[in-house]
Amino acid sequence: MKQEFKDRTEGIAWASMIPDGNQPPLYEPPTEFLKATGQSWPPKGVTWPVPPIVSTEQLGTTGSALAPVT
């Protein structure tokens, strides 16, 4: 399987769908889970709460305006 995957994906350039400079989507685990596993929140290297990503693209139209139906 590994060889087949390597053969099929040879020469393919992978790119992340998350824009550069942004964190992947995260959720804060329940306090009980963090306590039971000895973890802390947020993990090292994570800004919390995550800053929102706001698109600056202009959306296209949805077509021509329709006449009102009476």
Secondary structure by P-SEA (a helix, b strand, c coil): caaaaaaaaccbbbbbccccccccbbbbccaaaaaaaccccccccccccccbbbbcbbbbbccccccccc
